[in-house]
Amino acid sequence: MTNKSSLAYLGLGSNLGNRIDFLNRALAQLHCGDLIVTRSSKIYESAPVGPVKDQPAYYNMVAEIRTSLSPVALLHRALAVEVALGRRREIPKGPRTIDIDLLLYPGHMGDWPGLTLPHAEMNQRAFVLLPLLELDKSLTDPRDGRPYAESLRELGDSQPIRPLDVLSPPEYPLQAPKLFADQ
């Protein structure tokens, strides 16, 4: 990793199959070379938000990463991990094995093909804001300086979300897998 690495935040969600396994596998696959997972939130369970209501509950989390990738390269890495973990885009906003969204990348704001920073809908999603604020309570929307904690308070109980009591998260930063027994 170069010295020009930056902090960024990814939202991860899963509502098909072994949801915890998909979240953990996504973190492990994201983490390599120019992308280091430095820490993650707890895993939260929430009902689907959006037009497709008839689908299983989601498990969601936010990962803090350090990377030298550009926003577009980071998006491509996330999309490649989704494909590797069986994500199919058959029903927009429908069920998925894994969903990885680039939420915030300080110093980068704007629109690219398939990407808006900060994430366009995060202010309306408790399942993004709660785990994000668990990692950093002081985060503000770079578009207007408004604290994300304010957006979460305004959502109130409109989107029930609960933390899961599951295995403790892995130790961060994640270590690259050992390829040889003598390492």
C-alpha positions as CSV (number, residue, x, y, z in Angstrom):
1,M,0.0,0.0,0.0
2,T,1.3,3.4,-0.9
3,N,1.6,6.3,1.6
4,K,-1.3,8.0,-0.2
5,S,-3.9,5.7,1.3
6,S,-7.2,7.2,2.5
7,L,-9.9,6.1,4.8
8,A,-13.2,5.1,3.3
9,Y,-16.4,3.4,4.5
10,L,-18.2,0.5,2.8
11,G,-21.7,-0.7,3.6
12,L,-22.2,-4.5,3.4
13,G,-25.6,-6.4,3.4
14,S,-26.8,-9.9,2.8
15,N,-30.3,-11.5,2.9
16,L,-29.8,-14.9,1.2
17,G,-28.1,-18.0,2.4
18,N,-25.7,-17.9,5.3
19,R,-25.7,-14.1,5.7
20,I,-22.9,-13.9,8.3
21,D,-20.7,-16.1,6.2
22,F,-21.3,-13.9,3.1
23,L,-20.4,-10.8,5.1
24,N,-17.2,-12.3,6.4
25,R,-16.2,-13.7,3.1
26,A,-16.8,-10.3,1.4
27,L,-14.5,-8.6,4.0
28,A,-11.8,-11.3,3.5
29,Q,-12.0,-10.9,-0.3
30,L,-12.0,-7.1,-0.3
31,H,-8.9,-7.1,2.0
32,C,-5.7,-7.4,-0.1
33,G,-2.7,-5.3,-1.1
34,D,-4.1,-1.8,-1.8
35,L,-7.2,-2.2,0.4
36,I,-6.9,-2.9,4.2
37,V,-10.0,-3.5,6.3
38,T,-9.1,-1.6,9.5
39,R,-12.3,-2.3,11.5
40,S,-16.0,-3.1,11.2
41,S,-19.2,-2.4,13.0
42,K,-21.4,-5.0,14.7
43,I,-23.8,-6.9,12.4
44,Y,-27.4,-5.6,12.5
45,E,-30.6,-7.1,11.3
46,S,-33.2,-5.0,9.5
47,A,-36.3,-5.4,7.3
48,P,-35.9,-4.7,3.6
49,V,-36.2,-1.0,2.7
50,G,-37.4,-0.2,-0.8
51,P,-39.9,-1.4,-3.4
52,V,-39.4,-5.2,-2.8
53,K,-40.9,-5.9,0.6
54,D,-41.4,-9.7,0.1
55,Q,-37.8,-10.8,0.8
56,P,-35.9,-12.1,3.9
57,A,-34.5,-9.7,6.5
58,Y,-31.0,-8.3,5.9
59,Y,-27.8,-8.5,7.9
60,N,-25.9,-5.3,7.5
61,M,-22.6,-3.9,8.7
62,V,-20.1,-1.1,7.8
63,A,-16.4,-1.6,7.3
64,E,-13.8,1.1,7.6
65,I,-11.0,0.6,5.1
66,R,-7.8,2.2,4.1
67,T,-7.0,2.2,0.4
68,S,-5.0,3.9,-2.3
69,L,-7.6,2.9,-4.9
70,S,-9.6,5.6,-6.7
71,P,-13.4,5.7,-6.1
72,V,-14.1,4.0,-9.4
73,A,-11.4,1.3,-8.9
74,L,-12.8,0.7,-5.4
75,L,-16.3,0.3,-6.9
76,H,-15.0,-2.2,-9.4
77,R,-13.3,-4.2,-6.6
78,A,-16.6,-4.3,-4.7
79,L,-18.5,-5.4,-7.7
80,A,-16.0,-8.1,-8.4
81,V,-16.4,-9.5,-4.9
82,E,-20.2,-9.4,-5.3
83,V,-19.9,-11.5,-8.5
84,A,-17.5,-13.9,-6.8
85,L,-20.0,-14.4,-4.0
86,G,-22.9,-15.2,-6.3
87,R,-24.6,-11.8,-6.5
88,R,-27.2,-11.8,-9.3
89,R,-28.9,-8.5,-10.3
90,E,-32.2,-10.0,-11.5
91,I,-34.6,-7.9,-9.4
92,P,-33.6,-4.3,-8.7
93,K,-33.5,-3.8,-4.9
94,G,-34.3,-7.5,-4.6
95,P,-32.7,-10.3,-2.5
96,R,-29.0,-10.8,-2.7
97,T,-26.2,-12.9,-1.3
98,I,-24.0,-9.8,-0.8
99,D,-24.3,-6.1,-1.5
100,I,-21.3,-3.8,-1.1
101,D,-21.8,0.0,-1.3
102,L,-19.2,2.7,-1.2
103,L,-20.7,5.1,1.4
104,L,-18.0,7.7,2.1
105,Y,-14.6,8.4,0.7
106,P,-13.4,11.6,2.3
107,G,-11.9,14.0,-0.2
108,H,-14.1,12.5,-3.0
109,M,-17.5,13.9,-3.8
110,G,-19.4,13.6,-7.1
111,D,-20.9,11.3,-9.6
112,W,-19.2,8.7,-11.8
113,P,-21.0,6.0,-13.9
114,G,-22.7,3.8,-11.3
115,L,-21.3,5.7,-8.3
116,T,-22.3,8.7,-6.3
117,L,-20.3,9.9,-3.3
118,P,-21.4,10.2,-0.7
119,H,-23.9,7.4,-1.2
120,A,-27.1,9.0,-2.5
121,E,-29.5,7.2,-0.1
122,M,-27.5,6.7,3.1
123,N,-29.3,9.6,4.9
124,Q,-32.5,7.6,4.7
125,R,-31.2,4.2,5.8
126,A,-30.9,3.4,9.5
127,F,-29.2,0.1,8.6
128,V,-26.3,2.2,7.1
129,L,-26.3,5.1,9.6
130,L,-26.3,3.1,12.8
131,P,-23.3,0.9,12.0
132,L,-21.5,3.8,10.4
133,L,-21.9,6.0,13.5
134,E,-20.7,3.0,15.6
135,L,-17.4,3.4,13.9
136,D,-17.3,7.2,14.1
137,K,-20.0,9.3,15.9
138,S,-18.6,12.5,14.5
139,L,-19.1,11.9,10.8
140,T,-20.9,14.6,8.9
141,D,-22.4,14.8,5.4
142,P,-19.7,16.5,3.3
143,R,-22.4,18.0,1.1
144,D,-23.8,20.2,3.8
145,G,-21.9,19.5,7.0
146,R,-24.9,18.0,8.7
147,P,-24.1,15.3,11.3
148,Y,-25.2,11.8,10.3
149,A,-26.4,11.4,13.8
150,E,-29.0,14.0,13.1
151,S,-30.3,12.0,10.1
152,L,-30.5,8.9,12.2
153,R,-32.4,10.6,14.9
154,E,-34.9,11.9,12.3
155,L,-35.6,8.4,11.1
156,G,-36.7,7.5,14.6
157,D,-38.3,4.1,14.8
158,S,-39.4,4.1,11.1
159,Q,-36.8,1.4,10.2
160,P,-36.4,-1.1,13.1
161,I,-32.9,-2.4,13.3
162,R,-31.3,-4.6,15.9
163,P,-27.7,-5.7,16.6
164,L,-27.0,-9.4,16.4
165,D,-25.2,-11.2,19.2
166,V,-22.9,-13.3,17.0
167,L,-19.3,-14.2,17.0
168,S,-17.1,-11.3,17.8
169,P,-15.8,-9.5,14.7
170,P,-12.3,-10.5,13.4
171,E,-9.3,-8.6,14.7
172,Y,-8.4,-5.6,12.6
173,P,-6.6,-4.8,10.5
174,L,-7.2,-8.2,8.9
175,Q,-4.0,-10.1,8.1
176,A,-3.3,-11.2,4.6
177,P,-3.7,-15.0,4.3
178,K,-0.6,-17.0,4.8
179,L,0.3,-18.8,1.6
180,F,3.1,-21.0,3.0
181,A,3.4,-22.8,6.2
182,D,6.7,-21.2,7.1
183,Q,5.4,-17.6,7.0
